[in-house]
Amino acid sequence: MDTLRLAIAQINTIVGDLLGNTEKVLFCIERAAKKDTDIIAFPELTITGYPPEGLVLKPHFIKENLKCLDAIQKATKDIVVVLGFVDQDKKGVYNSAAVISNKKIYYKYHKMELPNYSVFDEKRYFKPGTENAILRTRDFSFCVNICEDIWASREDLTTKQVLKQVQFLVNISASPYHVDKVKERHAVLAKKIDSFKLPIAYCNLIGGQDELVFDGRSAIFSKDGKLISQAKAFEEDLMFCDLPIAPLKTRKAKAKSITIDYTAKKKKCALPKQTVKDIKGIEEIYFALLVGIRDYVKKNNFKKVALGLSGGIDSALVAALAVDALGKANVIAFSMPSKYSSKDTQDDAGRIAKNLGIRFAKVNIDKVFDAYIDTLSSHFTGMDPDITEENIQARIRGNILMAFSNKFGCLVLNTGNKSETSVGYCTLYGDMAGGFAVIKDILKNLVYKLARHVNNRKGKTVIPKSVFKRPPSAELRPGQKDQDSLPAYKILDEIIGLYIEEGSSFNDIVKKIGKKDVVKKVLRMIDVNEYKRRQAPPGIKITPCSFGKDRRMPITNRYIDGGVV
């Protein structure tokens, strides 16, 4: 045979939804079988969803996942299925791939390279596998591995022997998104192909899971490294491809070999040409945020979201994203002005809500604020107003949003950006309140770019020009501006990017941008505000190093980088 028909089932699983994930698998197998498919591959840990984290520590969860595997096995007939699940034996628990055909599991591959960096901590839950095998049908041979196995710089002797004696490799993955991650993946795959001269079928996960977004973009590469087919970005996709393969290798195997009772199908018709336009740049980030919002809201059984709409750039962007992700009928915005709120920002909040077509309500906080001040006045006698009174206003707003959340069952979207949360320019239990922080990993200057993108992709002014021109302000005291407390956002974002996302030291940052005193101040602010970030809601990971799962720093910490005081 010259070609093999592959299907890549790039599906959006839900962690813990064993039955729902199994139904998706069975549906895709049925569709693929009707198209004369020989092999269908599913993402890493398909049955359990990824990452299952502490669920794996529940023995009954593993047993139920194995029951679902059994149901898939019984339903699999004239096709070969490569499927992710959790396996166990007397030695431990494994991140695994089952190879199934004609109602029989022929092989269970256990992931060898368990990632334990960035957002990954698989060594906490899984034991590494030690074996790979040649999988032979009557017409073709292949092998499988899982995600990090293909990223690892080394291959054990057994794997090298296997790769020399098969016609192609199937890798099932759950590779989370960050900006330009697809370039990294393609570079890794190209390096492996160059080394082993084998086609690779790569199946990635799609969808949002807590802070993570999986962008899909499953791909099939020829033995010369050419991208033959790529699945959609940020969407479910069942991709079909006729893969050219070299003649079957019949030499005596030096590695374990397993024979699968399967004969390749005669193809009744050619596949229609599939073209997928990939997305890049600012649109890629925008889609990642949409997927993150949509899946967090829906997978956690919320129907509607609420947010504070101040008339500033951050809340305007979050409102626009929420509408695109969930529909305007499912977004409620609240303006909560005080005596320090300008008429311009209040007017802009109303315009944004009208432009988006969302429900908009105004709740003035002056009376509540006055009641707080009156209640506390005897305790604050002789003391001038300061940040205490500013934060009370923010906390009143957070309280109001949570009251509406309780009363109407909607999820509150937090609107704080990465620049603010990095340096603690935010109020605990105030503007940090909420169930999900949409732009938590988005620096302020990127917020502006995304907001402009909102207007460009809509072809009209959704976010008014005045919002872009107005200097950012929390409006918690007369004439307040963000730059009263912070460096200019251009400088601040550069420092944050170097320190957080690139891991640069104080000295390295100063060498690059100068401004020693500014760098010292910013790094100090970042380091002392870990306690705030630890109490922030989860948010969507966009960069290679986000707060939360990525950057895990001790709260109690006296290490000072480069003499920062």
C-alpha positions in Angstrom: 0.0 0.0 0.0 1.2 3.5 -0.7 -1.1 5.6 1.6 -2.8 5.2 4.9 -5.9 7.1 5.9 -5.6 8.8 9.2 -8.1 10.7 11.3 -7.1 13.2 14.0 -9.9 13.7 16.5 -9.1 17.1 18.0 -11.8 17.2 20.7 -12.7 19.4 23.6 -12.8 17.2 26.6 -13.9 18.1 30.1 -11.9 17.0 33.1 -13.8 14.4 35.1 -16.6 14.1 32.6 -15.8 10.5 31.9 -19.1 9.6 30.2 -19.3 12.8 28.2 -15.7 12.4 26.9 -16.5 8.7 26.0 -19.5 9.7 24.0 -17.4 12.1 22.0 -14.9 9.4 21.3 -17.5 6.9 20.1 -19.1 9.6 17.9 -15.8 10.3 16.2 -14.9 6.7 15.8 -18.2 6.1 14.0 -17.7 9.1 11.7 -14.2 8.0 10.9 -15.1 4.4 10.1 -17.6 5.6 7.5 -14.8 7.4 5.7 -12.7 4.2 5.4 -10.2 5.4 8.0 -7.4 3.1 9.1 -6.3 4.8 12.3 -8.0 7.5 14.4 -6.0 9.3 17.2 -7.4 11.2 20.2 -5.6 13.6 22.5 -3.7 12.8 25.7 -5.8 11.5 28.6 -8.9 11.7 26.4 -11.2 9.8 28.8 -10.3 11.7 32.0 -9.6 15.1 30.4 -6.4 16.9 30.9 -5.0 17.7 33.4 -6.9 15.5 35.9 -4.5 16.4 38.7 -5.7 15.2 42.1 -8.5 13.2 40.6 -5.9 10.6 39.7 -5.3 10.1 43.5 -8.9 8.7 43.8 -8.8 4.9 43.1 -12.5 4.8 42.1 -11.9 7.6 39.5 -9.2 5.4 37.8 -11.6 2.4 37.9 -14.4 4.4 36.3 -12.0 5.6 33.6 -11.0 2.0 32.9 -14.7 1.1 32.6 -15.1 3.8 29.9 -12.1 2.4 28.1 -13.7 -1.0 28.2 -16.9 0.5 26.6 -14.8 2.1 23.8 -13.0 -1.2 23.3 -16.3 -3.1 22.8 -17.5 -0.5 20.3 -14.3 -0.5 18.2 -14.6 -2.7 15.1 -12.8 -2.3 11.8 -10.5 0.6 12.6 -7.4 1.2 14.8 -7.9 3.6 17.7 -5.1 5.4 19.7 -6.7 6.8 22.8 -5.4 8.5 26.0 -6.5 7.2 29.4 -5.2 6.5 32.9 -3.8 3.0 33.5 -2.6 1.3 36.6 -0.9 -1.8 37.8 0.8 -3.0 41.0 3.7 -0.7 40.4 1.8 2.5 39.9 -0.5 4.8 37.9 0.4 5.8 34.3 -0.5 8.4 31.7 -1.3 6.0 28.9 -2.3 5.4 25.3 -4.4 2.4 24.4 -4.2 0.9 20.9 -7.5 -0.8 20.1 -8.9 -2.7 17.1 -11.7 -5.2 16.6 -12.9 -5.0 20.2 -9.4 -5.8 21.6 -6.8 -3.7 23.3 -3.5 -4.8 21.7 -1.2 -2.5 23.5 -1.0 0.0 26.4 1.8 2.5 26.1 2.9 4.3 29.3 4.3 7.8 28.9 8.0 7.8 29.6 8.9 11.5 29.9 6.8 13.1 32.6 7.0 16.9 32.5 7.6 18.6 35.8 8.1 22.3 34.9 5.9 25.3 34.1 2.3 24.3 34.5 3.1 20.6 34.6 3.6 18.4 37.7 2.9 14.9 36.3 5.6 13.3 38.4 3.3 14.0 41.4 0.6 11.7 39.9 2.2 9.3 37.5 4.9 6.7 37.2 7.0 6.8 34.0 6.8 4.0 31.5 9.8 2.0 30.4 8.7 0.3 27.2 7.9 1.1 23.6 6.8 -1.4 21.0 6.5 -1.9 17.2 2.8 -2.1 16.3 2.3 -4.2 13.1 -0.9 -4.7 11.1 -1.0 -6.7 7.9 -0.2 -3.6 5.9 1.6 -1.1 8.0 3.7 -0.6 11.1 3.8 2.3 13.5 4.5 3.3 17.1 2.9 5.7 19.6 4.1 8.0 22.3 2.6 10.8 24.4 3.3 14.6 24.3 6.5 15.2 26.3 8.0 12.0 24.9 8.5 13.9 21.6 9.7 17.1 23.2 12.4 15.3 25.2 15.9 15.7 23.9 16.8 12.1 24.4 15.4 8.7 23.4 16.1 5.5 25.2 17.7 2.6 23.3 14.4 0.8 23.0 12.6 3.8 21.5 15.4 4.3 19.0 15.2 0.6 17.9 11.4 1.0 17.5 11.6 4.1 15.5 14.0 2.5 13.0 11.5 -0.3 12.3 8.2 1.5 11.8 6.7 3.5 9.0 5.3 6.4 11.1 4.8 7.7 14.6 1.5 8.8 16.3 1.9 11.3 19.1 -1.1 12.2 21.3 -0.8 15.4 23.2 -2.2 18.0 25.5 0.1 20.9 24.8 -1.2 24.2 26.3 -1.1 27.4 24.4 1.0 30.5 24.9 2.0 33.1 22.3 3.9 31.5 19.4 3.7 28.0 20.9 2.8 26.5 17.5 6.2 27.6 16.1 7.9 25.8 19.0 5.9 22.6 18.3 6.7 22.6 14.6 10.4 23.1 15.3 10.4 20.2 17.7 8.5 17.9 15.3 10.8 18.9 12.4 13.9 18.0 14.5 12.4 14.6 15.3 11.5 14.0 11.6 15.0 15.0 10.5 16.5 12.5 13.0 14.3 9.5 12.2 13.0 10.2 8.7 9.5 9.2 9.7 6.1 10.8 9.2 4.5 12.1 12.4 0.8 12.3 13.1 0.4 14.7 16.0 -3.0 15.0 17.8 -3.4 17.9 20.2 -6.2 18.9 22.7 -8.6 21.8 22.2 -10.4 23.9 24.8 -10.1 25.7 28.1 -9.3 24.1 31.4 -9.1 26.4 34.4 -6.1 28.7 33.5 -5.0 26.7 30.5 -6.1 27.0 26.9 -5.3 24.3 24.4 -5.2 25.6 20.9 -5.5 22.3 18.9 -3.6 22.7 15.6 -3.1 19.0 15.3 -0.8 18.3 12.4 0.5 15.5 10.1 4.0 15.8 8.7 5.6 13.7 5.9 8.9 12.0 6.3 10.7 14.9 4.7 9.2 17.4 7.2 6.5 18.8 5.0 3.3 19.8 6.7 0.7 17.8 4.9 -2.4 18.7 7.0 -3.2 20.9 10.0 -6.4 21.0 12.0 -8.2 24.2 13.0 -6.9 26.5 15.7 -9.0 26.9 18.8 -11.9 24.7 17.4 -12.8 21.1 17.6 -11.9 19.3 14.4 -12.0 15.8 12.9 -9.2 16.0 10.3 -8.7 13.3 7.7 -5.5 12.7 5.7 -4.1 10.1 3.3 -0.6 9.7 4.5 2.1 8.5 2.0 4.2 5.8 3.7 7.4 4.0 2.8 7.3 0.2 2.1 6.7 -2.0 5.1 9.9 -2.9 7.0 10.2 -6.7 7.4 13.6 -7.1 9.0 13.8 -8.9 12.3 12.8 -6.6 15.1 15.2 -5.8 17.9 12.4 -4.3 20.0 9.1 -5.7 21.2 6.7 -6.3 18.3 2.9 -6.6 18.6 0.7 -7.9 15.8 -2.7 -6.2 15.4 -5.4 -8.1 13.5 -6.2 -5.4 11.0 -6.2 -5.1 7.2 -6.1 -1.6 5.7 -9.3 -0.6 3.9 -9.6 -0.1 0.2 -10.5 3.5 -0.2 -13.8 4.0 -2.1 -13.1 7.6 -2.8 -10.4 10.3 -2.4 -10.7 12.8 0.4 -11.8 16.3 -0.5 -9.0 18.8 -0.2 -9.0 20.4 3.2 -7.6 23.9 3.7 -7.4 25.5 7.1 -6.4 29.1 7.5 -4.3 29.5 10.6 -4.5 32.6 12.8 -1.6 34.6 14.0 -0.6 37.6 16.1 -3.2 39.6 18.0 -6.1 37.5 16.5 -4.5 34.4 17.9 -4.4 35.9 21.4 -8.0 37.1 21.0 -9.2 33.6 20.1 -7.3 32.1 23.0 -9.1 34.5 25.4 -12.5 33.7 23.9 -11.9 30.0 24.3 -10.7 30.5 27.9 -13.8 32.5 28.8 -16.3 30.3 27.0 -15.1 27.0 28.4 -14.5 28.2 32.0 -18.0 29.6 32.1 -19.8 26.7 30.4 -17.8 23.9 31.9 -18.5 25.3 35.4 -22.2 25.4 34.6 -22.7 29.2 34.5 -25.0 30.7 31.9 -24.3 34.4 32.5 -21.5 36.7 33.5 -21.3 40.0 35.3 -18.6 42.6 35.4 -17.9 46.2 36.6 -17.8 48.5 33.5 -16.0 51.6 34.6 -15.4 53.3 31.2 -11.7 52.4 31.3 -9.8 50.3 28.8 -9.6 47.1 30.9 -13.2 46.6 31.6 -14.1 47.6 28.1 -11.9 44.9 26.6 -13.3 42.2 29.0 -16.9 43.2 28.2 -16.2 42.9 24.5 -14.5 39.5 24.9 -17.3 38.2 27.0 -19.9 39.2 24.4 -17.9 37.4 21.6 -17.4 34.4 23.8 -20.9 34.0 25.3 -23.3 36.2 23.4 -24.6 39.7 24.4 -27.7 38.2 26.2 -25.4 36.5 28.7 -23.4 39.6 29.8 -24.5 42.1 32.4 -22.4 45.2 33.1 -22.6 47.4 36.2 -21.4 51.0 36.5 -20.7 51.8 40.2 -19.8 55.5 40.3 -18.7 57.5 43.3 -18.2 61.2 43.7 -14.7 60.7 42.3 -15.9 59.1 39.1 -15.7 61.5 36.2 -18.7 62.2 33.9 -16.5 61.2 30.9 -15.9 57.7 32.3 -19.5 57.2 33.2 -20.6 58.3 29.8 -18.1 56.0 28.1 -19.3 53.0 30.2 -22.8 53.6 28.9 -21.6 54.0 25.3 -19.6 50.7 25.5 -22.6 48.8 26.9 -24.9 50.3 24.2 -22.4 49.5 21.4 -22.1 45.9 22.7 -25.9 45.6 23.2 -25.6 44.3 26.7 -27.7 44.9 29.8 -26.4 47.8 31.8 -27.2 49.0 35.3 -25.9 51.9 37.4 -25.4 51.5 41.2 -24.1 54.7 42.9 -21.9 53.8 45.9 -21.8 57.3 47.6 -24.3 56.4 50.3 -22.6 53.2 51.1 -19.2 54.9 51.2 -20.5 57.6 53.5 -22.0 55.0 55.8 -18.5 53.3 56.0 -16.8 56.6 56.7 -19.4 57.5 59.4 -19.1 54.1 61.0 -15.3 54.3 61.1 -14.9 58.0 61.9 -14.6 57.6 65.7 -11.8 55.1 65.2 -10.0 57.3 62.6 -10.2 60.6 64.6 -7.4 62.9 63.7 -6.2 60.8 60.8 -6.1 62.1 57.2 -7.8 60.2 54.4 -5.4 57.9 52.6 -5.3 54.6 50.7 -7.7 53.2 53.4 -10.6 55.2 52.1 -9.6 54.5 48.5 -9.7 50.8 49.1 -13.1 51.0 50.8 -14.6 52.2 47.6 -13.0 49.3 45.6 -14.3 46.8 48.2 -17.8 48.3 48.1 -17.8 47.7 44.3 -16.5 44.1 44.8 -19.3 43.5 47.3 -22.0 44.8 45.0 -20.8 42.6 42.1 -20.8 39.5 44.4 -24.3 40.4 45.6 -25.5 40.3 42.0 -23.6 37.1 41.5 -25.4 35.5 44.4 -28.8 36.8 43.6 -28.8 36.0 39.9 -26.3 33.1 39.7 -23.9 34.8 37.3 -20.1 34.5 37.3 -18.2 37.7 38.0 -15.5 38.4 35.6 -12.5 40.2 37.1 -11.0 42.9 34.9 -7.5 43.3 36.3 -4.5 43.1 34.0 -1.0 41.6 34.5 0.7 45.0 34.9 -1.5 45.9 37.9 -1.4 42.5 39.5 2.4 42.2 39.1 3.0 45.2 41.2 0.0 45.0 43.5 -1.8 48.0 42.1 -5.1 46.4 43.0 -7.3 46.0 46.1 -7.8 42.7 47.8 -11.5 41.9 48.1 -12.2 44.9 45.9 -11.2 45.1 42.2 -9.5 41.7 42.7 -12.9 40.2 43.4 -14.4 37.8 40.9 -14.6 34.2 39.8 -12.4 34.4 36.7 -9.7 36.9 35.7 -9.9 37.2 31.9 -6.9 39.5 31.3 -4.8 38.4 34.2 -1.9 37.5 31.9 -2.2 40.5 29.6 0.1 43.5 30.1 -1.4 46.9 29.9 0.1 47.8 26.5 -1.3 44.6 25.1 -4.7 45.5 26.5 -4.7 48.6 24.3 -3.7 46.5 21.2 -6.5 44.0 21.9 -9.0 46.8 22.4 -8.0 48.3 19.1 -8.4 44.9 17.6 -12.0 44.7 18.9 -12.9 47.8 16.9 -11.0 46.6 13.8 -12.5 43.1 13.7 -16.0 44.6 14.2 -15.4 47.2 11.6 -16.9 49.9 13.8 -16.2 51.8 17.0 -17.2 49.5 19.9 -14.8 51.1 22.4 -14.8 54.9 22.0 -11.7 56.8 21.1 -11.9 58.7 24.4 -11.2 55.5 26.3 -7.9 55.1 24.5 -6.9 58.7 24.9 -7.8 59.1 28.6 -4.9 58.6 31.1 -5.6 55.4 33.1 -7.0 56.1 36.6 -8.7 54.2 39.4 -10.7 57.3 40.2 -10.6 56.8 43.9 -9.4 60.3 44.8 -9.5 63.7 43.1 -7.3 63.9 40.0 -5.8 60.4 40.5 -3.8 58.9 37.7 -2.1 55.4 37.6 1.2 57.1 36.8 1.1 58.9 40.2 2.0 55.5 41.7 3.6 53.6 38.8 6.2 54.2 36.1 4.8 54.7 32.6 3.3 51.5 31.4 5.7 51.2 28.5 8.6 50.9 31.0 6.7 48.9 33.6 5.6 46.3 31.0 9.2 45.9 29.7 10.5 45.3 33.3 7.7 42.9 34.0 8.3 41.0 30.8 12.0 40.7 31.5 11.7 39.8 35.2 8.6 37.5 35.1 8.4 36.1 31.7 12.2 35.9 30.8 13.5 35.4 34.3 16.1 38.1 34.0 18.0 39.4 37.1 18.0 42.9 38.5 21.5 43.5 37.1 20.5 42.2 33.6 17.4 44.4 33.5 19.4 47.5 34.4 22.0 46.7 31.8 19.2 46.4 29.2 17.0 49.4 30.0 18.9 51.5 32.5 16.7 53.4 35.0 18.2 51.6 38.1 15.9 53.3 40.6 12.8 52.5 38.6 13.8 48.9 38.1 14.6 48.6 41.9 11.2 50.0 42.8 9.3 47.7 40.3 11.0 44.5 41.4 10.4 45.3 45.0 6.7 45.9 44.3 6.5 42.6 42.4 8.2 40.6 45.1 6.3 42.0 48.1 2.9 41.5 46.5 3.0 37.7 46.1 0.4 37.4 49.0 -2.1 39.4 46.9 -1.6 37.4 43.8 -2.1 34.2 45.7 -5.6 35.3 46.6 -6.5 36.4 43.0 -9.0 34.5 40.9 -7.7 32.1 38.3 -7.1 33.6 34.8 -6.2 32.7 31.3 -2.6 31.8 30.6 -1.3 33.6 27.5 2.5 34.0 28.1 5.2 31.5 28.7 5.2 32.4 32.4 1.9 33.4 34.0 1.1 33.9 37.7 -0.5 30.9 39.3 0.4 27.5 37.9 3.6 28.8 36.2 5.3 31.1 38.6 5.2 29.6 42.1 7.0 31.9 44.6 6.9 31.7 48.4 4.8 34.4 50.1 7.2 34.5 53.1 10.4 35.4 51.3 13.4 37.6 52.2 15.5 37.1 49.1 16.4 40.4 47.5 17.4 40.4 43.9 20.4 42.6 43.1 20.2 44.6 46.4 16.5 45.7 45.9 15.4 47.3 49.2 
